[in-house]
Amino acid sequence: MSRNENVIKADYYEVLGVSRTASDQELKAAYRKLALQHHPDRNPGNSEAEERFKSCSEAYQVLSDPQKRAAYDRYGHAGLGAAGFDGNPFGAQDIGDIFGDLFGEMFNIGGNRRSSRVQKGRDIRHDLTIEFEEAVFGKETKVTVRRMEACKDCRGAGTATGRGPSTCPHCQGRGQVRYQQGFFSIARACSACGGTGTVISDPCHTCRGDGRVERQHEISVSIPAGVEDGTRIRYQGEGDAGRFGGPGGDLYIVLRVRPHKFFEREGNDLHCLIPISFPQASLGAEITLTTLDGEAKLRIPEGTQSGQEFRVRGKGVPHLNEYGRGDLIAQIIVRTPTKLNKAQRELLRELGQTVTVENTPTARGILEKVKEMFS
């Protein structure tokens, strides 16, 4: 995929209007709402609505697939490759699964459907601030997060007796209550049990019937070498525990990298400014250069100009999950002395009589680069 395609292609989470930690149910609900709004059958002849429908369908197909979503979360659109959108607007989801609940509620399609009490746990985000060097070379650390865990007293059942929920007396376990309106028999989710068909009549005193309690949890985090600010590391199943036997959510560690005092990162290369004296620039010199790996020697040739760059191979940032490293690029700044004694002034006057520079106008582009260099 080209760089231009990466810029133009919209973020899938923004297309669906959900957060990056949205659960499967939140993704499905957001897609269902957008798909109904922009479906071509409801917007005949509206090309803009058709394009919106295709965009949200593509986003949902990728994000509803765990493997595709994991690749997209780590590497964006570039991580999908040929495994991205396959052109089918509904992906692996059956149209009845996407729209069946809504149409079934309107026209009594689908019979007596009950919502499952089993629920997937919520995803958790934890921001972790690290030093610049730790982002370059990697780090092993521990973080503490607060998450919902299965209640030990009721073993996640939510009941004091541990026997589990009982049949809802309001809907007799159907999960739906029917209303007659004209020719239509409309079924709505039972408000007493939330559509599950069961209720907890004797809730656990510890978790109050939720089946979960909030606790602190410590997890070991492995930060690979070469990460950048904003990199997210996903730990599957380390989020909130699911309810009533449901799968756990995921934990997302979002890295925040503190800036370095003189190194700046650009991709896998490091940039820095190196001041040298006028004699060093004129006559040449060998200087000691500070790198993240220690000290290194850098040869300054005769006649070096301010703004000239020198590349030190292999002293940059390691490639993430790959071999090799970027380079260190040192930009030279020739410092002009501001305080001179009498003898130094005389020497410079003598030198000035033998060395001349033609004071011709300089292109504006060069001046702007010099300003940027010193700003």
C-alpha positions in Angstrom: 0.0 0.0 0.0 1.4 3.4 -0.9 2.0 6.2 1.5 -0.8 8.3 -0.2 -3.3 5.5 0.4 -2.4 5.4 4.1 -3.2 9.1 4.3 -6.4 9.0 2.4 -7.9 5.9 4.0 -10.1 6.7 6.9 -9.6 5.2 10.4 -12.0 2.3 10.8 -12.9 3.2 14.4 -13.7 6.8 13.3 -15.9 5.5 10.5 -18.0 3.5 13.0 -17.9 6.3 15.6 -16.6 4.0 18.4 -13.5 4.0 20.7 -10.5 1.8 20.0 -11.4 -0.3 23.0 -15.0 -0.9 21.8 -16.4 -4.3 22.5 -17.9 -6.7 19.9 -21.4 -5.7 20.9 -20.6 -1.9 20.7 -19.1 -2.5 17.2 -22.2 -4.4 16.1 -24.6 -1.8 17.5 -22.7 1.1 15.8 -22.6 -0.7 12.5 -26.2 -1.7 12.6 -27.2 1.9 13.2 -25.1 3.3 10.3 -26.0 0.4 7.9 -29.7 1.1 8.4 -29.2 4.8 7.9 -27.2 4.6 4.7 -28.5 1.3 3.2 -29.0 1.8 -0.6 -32.6 0.4 -0.4 -33.4 3.3 1.9 -31.5 5.9 -0.2 -32.2 5.1 -3.8 -30.0 7.1 -6.2 -27.9 8.6 -3.4 -24.3 7.8 -4.2 -22.9 9.5 -1.1 -25.1 7.2 1.1 -23.9 4.2 -0.9 -20.3 5.1 -0.3 -20.9 5.6 3.4 -22.6 2.2 3.5 -19.6 0.6 1.9 -17.2 2.4 4.2 -18.9 1.3 7.4 -19.4 -2.2 6.1 -15.6 -2.4 5.3 -14.8 -1.1 8.8 -17.1 -3.5 10.5 -15.9 -6.6 8.5 -12.3 -5.9 9.6 -12.9 -4.9 13.2 -15.4 -7.8 13.8 -12.7 -10.3 12.8 -10.4 -10.8 15.8 -7.3 -11.6 13.7 -7.9 -8.7 11.3 -8.6 -6.3 14.2 -5.4 -7.4 16.0 -3.3 -6.7 12.8 -5.1 -3.4 12.2 -4.6 -2.3 15.9 -0.9 -2.9 15.7 0.0 -1.7 12.2 -3.0 0.1 10.8 -4.1 -0.4 7.2 -0.6 -1.6 6.3 -1.1 -4.6 8.6 -4.1 -6.0 6.7 -2.5 -6.5 3.4 -4.5 -8.9 1.2 -6.4 -10.1 4.3 -8.4 -6.8 4.5 -11.9 -6.1 3.1 -13.0 -8.8 0.6 -15.8 -6.8 -1.0 -18.6 -8.5 0.8 -20.5 -5.7 2.7 -21.6 -8.1 5.4 -18.4 -10.2 5.8 -18.9 -13.4 7.7 -22.0 -12.0 9.5 -25.4 -13.1 8.2 -27.7 -10.3 7.3 -30.3 -11.8 9.7 -27.8 -11.6 12.5 -27.2 -7.9 11.8 -30.7 -6.7 11.2 -32.8 -9.6 12.6 -33.2 -8.2 16.1 -34.5 -4.9 14.9 -36.9 -6.3 12.3 -38.0 -9.0 14.7 -38.9 -6.4 17.3 -40.9 -4.4 14.7 -42.7 -7.3 12.9 -42.4 -10.2 15.3 -39.8 -12.0 13.2 -37.6 -14.6 14.9 -39.9 -16.0 17.5 -39.1 -16.0 21.2 -35.5 -14.8 21.3 -33.8 -14.5 24.6 -30.7 -12.4 25.3 -27.9 -14.4 26.9 -26.8 -13.5 30.4 -23.2 -14.3 29.3 -21.4 -11.1 28.5 -17.9 -10.4 27.3 -15.8 -8.2 29.6 -15.0 -4.6 28.9 -11.6 -3.7 27.3 -9.3 -1.6 29.5 -6.8 1.1 28.5 -3.7 1.9 30.6 -1.3 4.7 29.7 2.3 4.0 30.5 5.0 6.7 30.3 8.5 5.5 29.5 11.9 7.2 28.9 13.3 7.9 25.4 16.0 5.3 25.9 13.5 2.7 27.0 11.5 3.1 23.8 14.7 2.7 21.8 16.1 -0.4 23.6 13.0 -1.9 25.1 12.1 -2.7 28.7 10.5 -5.2 31.0 8.3 -3.7 33.6 5.1 -4.3 35.7 1.9 -2.2 35.7 -1.0 -2.3 38.1 -4.5 -1.9 36.7 -8.0 -2.0 38.3 -10.3 -4.5 36.6 -13.4 -6.5 37.3 -12.7 -10.1 38.4 -15.0 -13.0 39.0 -16.4 -12.9 42.5 -14.7 -15.6 44.6 -17.6 -15.9 47.1 -20.2 -16.9 44.5 -17.7 -18.1 41.8 -19.2 -15.6 39.3 -22.8 -16.9 39.6 -24.0 -13.7 41.3 -26.2 -15.6 43.8 -25.7 -16.1 47.5 -26.5 -19.8 47.3 -24.3 -20.4 44.2 -27.2 -22.2 42.5 -27.5 -19.7 39.7 -30.4 -17.5 38.6 -34.1 -18.5 38.6 -36.8 -18.2 35.9 -38.1 -14.7 35.5 -41.8 -14.7 36.8 -42.7 -11.7 34.7 -42.0 -13.3 31.3 -42.0 -16.9 32.4 -38.4 -17.4 31.1 -39.2 -16.3 27.5 -37.2 -13.1 27.8 -39.9 -11.2 25.9 -43.2 -9.6 26.6 -45.8 -9.3 23.8 -48.0 -6.4 23.0 -50.8 -6.3 20.4 -51.0 -3.2 18.3 -53.5 -3.4 15.5 -52.6 -6.3 13.1 -49.1 -6.7 14.6 -48.0 -8.6 17.6 -44.9 -6.7 18.9 -42.4 -8.5 21.2 -40.1 -6.4 23.4 -37.4 -7.4 25.8 -38.7 -8.1 29.3 -37.8 -5.1 31.6 -37.7 -7.3 34.7 -34.9 -9.6 33.5 -33.4 -7.5 30.6 -34.4 -10.1 28.1 -32.4 -13.0 29.6 -35.4 -14.9 31.0 -33.8 -15.3 34.4 -33.4 -13.2 37.5 -31.3 -13.4 40.6 -33.6 -13.5 43.6 -30.9 -14.1 46.2 -27.9 -11.9 45.2 -24.4 -12.4 46.5 -23.6 -9.9 49.3 -20.1 -9.4 48.0 -20.8 -8.6 44.4 -24.5 -7.7 44.8 -25.5 -10.1 42.0 -23.1 -8.8 39.4 -20.8 -11.9 39.6 -17.7 -9.7 39.6 -15.8 -7.4 42.0 -13.2 -4.7 41.2 -9.6 -5.5 42.2 -6.1 -4.4 41.5 -4.2 -6.6 39.1 -0.4 -6.6 38.4 0.8 -7.7 35.0 4.3 -8.0 33.4 4.7 -5.8 30.3 7.3 -6.5 27.7 8.2 -3.3 25.7 10.0 -4.3 22.5 12.9 -2.2 21.2 11.9 0.5 18.7 8.5 1.4 19.9 7.2 5.0 19.3 5.0 7.4 21.2 1.4 6.1 21.0 2.3 2.5 20.4 -0.4 0.1 21.8 0.4 -3.3 23.2 -2.6 -5.7 23.5 -2.9 -8.3 26.2 -5.8 -10.6 25.3 -8.2 -11.5 28.1 -6.5 -9.3 30.6 -9.3 -6.7 30.7 -12.5 -6.9 32.8 -13.8 -10.4 33.4 -16.9 -11.4 31.5 -20.2 -11.8 33.3 -21.7 -15.2 34.1 -18.9 -17.1 32.3 -18.4 -14.7 29.4 -14.9 -14.2 28.0 -12.7 -11.5 29.4 -11.9 -8.2 27.7 -8.5 -7.1 26.5 -6.0 -4.8 28.1 -4.4 -2.1 26.0 -1.1 -0.6 27.2 -0.7 2.8 25.4 2.9 4.0 25.5 3.9 7.7 26.1 7.5 8.4 25.4 9.2 11.3 27.1 11.3 13.5 24.7 15.1 13.4 24.9 17.1 16.4 25.9 19.0 16.6 22.6 18.1 13.7 20.3 15.0 13.9 18.0 13.6 10.8 16.3 12.5 10.6 12.7 11.4 7.1 11.8 14.3 4.9 12.9 16.9 7.7 12.5 18.1 10.0 15.3 19.0 13.6 14.7 21.1 16.0 16.8 23.0 19.3 16.5 26.7 19.3 17.1 28.4 22.7 17.8 32.1 23.1 16.6 34.4 26.1 16.6 35.5 28.1 13.6 39.0 26.7 13.6 37.7 23.1 13.7 35.4 23.8 10.8 38.2 25.4 8.8 41.1 23.1 9.5 39.1 19.8 10.2 39.1 17.9 13.5 38.2 14.6 15.1 35.5 15.1 17.7 33.9 12.8 20.3 30.2 12.3 19.6 27.7 11.2 22.3 25.3 8.5 21.2 22.7 6.4 23.0 25.3 3.5 23.0 28.1 5.6 24.4 30.8 7.7 22.8 31.8 7.6 19.1 34.5 9.3 17.0 33.4 11.7 14.2 35.8 13.0 11.6 35.1 16.7 10.6 36.8 17.4 7.2 38.5 20.7 6.3 36.1 23.4 5.2 33.0 22.0 6.8 30.1 24.4 6.6 27.4 25.2 9.2 24.4 23.0 8.5 26.3 20.2 7.0 25.2 16.7 8.1 27.2 13.6 8.8 25.7 10.1 9.2 26.8 7.6 11.7 25.6 4.2 10.6 23.8 1.8 13.0 23.5 4.3 15.9 19.8 5.0 15.5 16.6 3.2 16.6 16.2 -0.6 16.2 13.5 -1.6 13.6 10.5 -2.8 15.5 10.3 -6.6 15.5 13.0 -6.7 12.8 16.7 -6.8 12.5 18.9 -3.7 12.0 18.9 -0.2 13.2 18.6 3.3 11.8 21.4 5.9 11.7 22.4 8.9 13.8 22.5 12.1 11.7 24.6 14.9 13.2 24.1 18.4 11.9 27.1 20.7 12.3 26.7 24.2 13.7 29.7 26.5 13.5 29.8 28.6 16.7 31.0 32.2 16.4 32.9 33.4 19.5 31.2 36.4 21.3 33.9 37.4 23.7 37.5 37.9 22.4 40.5 39.3 24.1 42.9 41.7 22.4 45.3 39.1 21.1 42.5 37.1 19.6 41.1 40.1 17.9 44.4 40.9 16.3 44.8 37.4 15.0 41.3 37.5 13.5 42.0 40.8 11.8 45.2 39.4 10.3 43.2 36.4 9.1 40.5 38.6 7.7 43.0 40.4 5.5 44.0 37.1 3.9 40.6 35.3 3.8 37.7 36.9 2.0 34.1 35.9 1.2 32.2 37.3 -1.7 29.1 39.0 -0.1 26.6 38.1 -2.8 22.8 37.7 -2.2 21.7 34.2 -1.1 18.5 32.4 -2.2 15.7 32.8 0.3 15.3 29.0 0.6 18.8 28.6 2.0 18.2 31.4 4.5 15.0 29.8 5.7 16.8 26.5 6.3 19.4 28.3 8.3 16.7 30.0 10.4 15.0 26.6 11.0 18.4 25.1 12.0 19.0 27.7 14.7 15.4 28.0 16.0 
